[in-house]
Amino acid sequence: FKRAVTVDKAAMSTRVQDEIKFIVPSELYSFVHLGGTVEIAPDGRSAVIVMDNNKMSVQLVGDENLKLEKMNAVALETSPNPLALGAGTDDSHRWKLVIHSKEIKSAEYALIFTPLCGDETVKAAEELKDIDSLTLPLASELPKLSKLSVNGSSVSEFKPNKTIYSLAYSGDVSATKIVAEGDGEISIEPATSDNRCARVTVSKNGKENYYFISFN
């Protein structure tokens, strides 16, 4: 068993990648406990999780035979039950996002968790990367914004190296106007009434940097 975890601070994306080999065909369960609601794509290769006014995509890449499923957050029949042993916490308000397969001898896959802003949907699946050569770009090499404003006012405490902002805003966020300037091509994903997250992307020479604005 081999696992690698990378956290891309620029994209606010987390990758959990596994390589598993069994001596004999076995049953595989791999899962994460989550809250909110979930909609799993018909092909079982992606999902969208909604918590309050925030959305997150989950991509399953790698072994095409593996699919995502939803299960109750209870112990498996063959696993110890922490609650029955007087330990652990009640997870009845949560659920499991599960990868489950029977009679499997090996598997290589990754789960990629990425926030969604505005009207975004799950992006096209990435290719599985070599687990021993996973790298992330250096922050110093990423293009940066020089100015960021909302409705004509500069974002409070804006700094080129600061990429996450939380703004108090009680109005219609879908009507906000975001303006940005920076060292590269700029695109903006505006917030919507049901997803109060906006993202500004600045791209240059094949590299991208992301600035997130959450309207609370």
Helices and strands as residue ranges (DSSP letters): E 2-8, E 13-34, E 37-40, E 46-51, E 54-62, E 68-72, E 95-116, G 131-133, G 139-141, E 145-150, E 153-154, E 164-167, G 173-175, E 178-182, E 185-189, E 197-204, E 207-215
